[in-house]
Amino acid sequence: MDHFLYRNGVLHAEDVAIPAIAAAVGTPFYVYSTATLARHYRLFQEALAGMDHLICFAVKSNGNLAVLKVLGDLGAGMDVVSGGEYRRAQAAGVPGNRIVFSGVGKTREEIRLALEGGIRQFNVESEPELRAISEIATALGVTAPIALRVNPDVDAKTHEKIATGKSENKFGIPIAKARSVYAEAAALPGIDVVGIDVHIGSQLTDLEPFRAAFSKVADLTRTLRADGHNIRRLDLGGGLGIPYTRSNEAPPLPLDYGQVIRETVGDLGCEIEIEPGRLISGNAGLLVASVIWVKEGEGRDFLILDAAMNDLARPSMYGAHHDIIAVAEPVPGGPTQPFDVVGPVCETGDTFARARELSLLAPGDLVAFRSAGAYGAVMASEYNTRPLVPEVLVAGDHFAVIRARPSFDEILARDTIPVWL
Ligand SMILES: *Cc1c(COP(=O)(O)O)cnc(C)c1O
């Protein structure tokens, strides 16, 4: 459920009419609902109720400071994958003891930044990284809490570009090798081994890969405890999928996901961490665009929007489906026609949908892409020197621009022509 509904024939974000935002901000823009963000966060809280837990929002899915503040104020932790995301979490007011640092290529500078600013735990992905953390922590005179990210060799059955839990993927330490790396970690100065981390992929629509991975983590917990390690925290990653269409998809509910966690690791007495991104932010956002032209092609009509692949990369990058709806509510049973929905960028890959059945739209009409709150604005670029798409946050009957559209002058001012040219 989200808070983007038609009222009096016009699409609203909570109590704000989308055309009112378009008039104030111009198109294209992203708009997020605080009520939907909060609702999704609470679904995970309910799913893990009664277990000692921390829900660490995956900042990479939507890193806007205002979005992070909404979640941080509800008590969420943050899962960051770069020094920049660490700074975002800090700037949103989230204390270091609620920030976990994931990612396969942390640099020494990023490790130092997190150790100086405070960190709940590093999810360590390799032995060289482990040794670097030990060196830097020792030099700073601090202790680094760590979990090793293990690769459980489980097929997440999702898009190959976002599957991370198979042995051929770059992520984690092979689970068969975990015992020896834990032994090394325990012997290193400046390192406190607190737990185990796993993350098998994103947009999972089946619970069985989670069950398989978490069961392996449970077995490993027992083994490592027998080896003398004080395993007290399990980070089970993110990845729960969302419905991208209203018609035929019904991914598992957070409550059922919570049940899998209870059944697999619930009896170990560990604190549970999860790192959901998409499920919290995905359906909390729309991308709103205007129709520039309707162009008649051969055997098809093109709906040319002012949003493009640089604003929302998922369709061109993953072949992803987003529902596209008219902001003016279509008359039930009214006329429709198939459109190829495209952007203005000079690539054929700049195609959002083919033969999508939509109401008869005309230049100037507004459309909205649903499920655009995760991996939308964060993946945007200024390809074709299209200004970075702005973001808007709605709460009840008010809204605010939470990232402004840069002017052409601001864009050009970032480049420098050397004096010797
Ligand atoms: C991407 C990622 C997540 C979030 O995945 P979602 O599918 O958005 O829930 C969590 N943890 C790690 C380590 C990730 O890389």
The ligand as an SDF file (V2000), in Angstrom:
LIG
                    3D

 15 15  0  0  0  0  0  0  0  0999 V2000
   21.8390   -3.2140   -2.0330 C   0  0  0  0  0  0  0  0  0  0  0  0
   22.0850   -3.7570   -0.6860 C   0  0  0  0  0  0  0  0  0  0  0  0
   21.0490   -3.7930    0.2540 C   0  0  0  0  0  0  0  0  0  0  0  0
   19.6340   -3.3630   -0.0460 C   0  0  0  0  0  0  0  0  0  0  0  0
   18.9980   -4.1860   -0.9580 O   0  0  0  0  0  0  0  0  0  0  0  0
   17.4320   -3.9760   -1.2360 P   0  0  0  0  0  0  0  0  0  0  0  0
   17.1420   -4.9590   -2.3090 O   0  0  0  0  0  0  0  0  0  0  0  0
   17.2500   -2.5830   -1.6970 O   0  0  0  0  0  0  0  0  0  0  0  0
   16.7030   -4.2760    0.0210 O   0  0  0  0  0  0  0  0  0  0  0  0
   21.3330   -4.2370    1.5340 C   0  0  0  0  0  0  0  0  0  0  0  0
   22.5830   -4.6510    1.8600 N   0  0  0  0  0  0  0  0  0  0  0  0
   23.6030   -4.6360    0.9790 C   0  0  0  0  0  0  0  0  0  0  0  0
   24.9480   -5.0830    1.4090 C   0  0  0  0  0  0  0  0  0  0  0  0
   23.3910   -4.1880   -0.3210 C   0  0  0  0  0  0  0  0  0  0  0  0
   24.3950   -4.1880   -1.1910 O   0  0  0  0  0  0  0  0  0  0  0  0
  1  2  1  0
  2  3  1  0
  2 14  2  0
  3  4  1  0
  3 10  2  0
  4  5  1  0
  5  6  1  0
  6  7  2  0
  6  8  1  0
  6  9  1  0
 10 11  1  0
 11 12  2  0
 12 13  1  0
 12 14  1  0
 14 15  1  0
M  END
$$$$
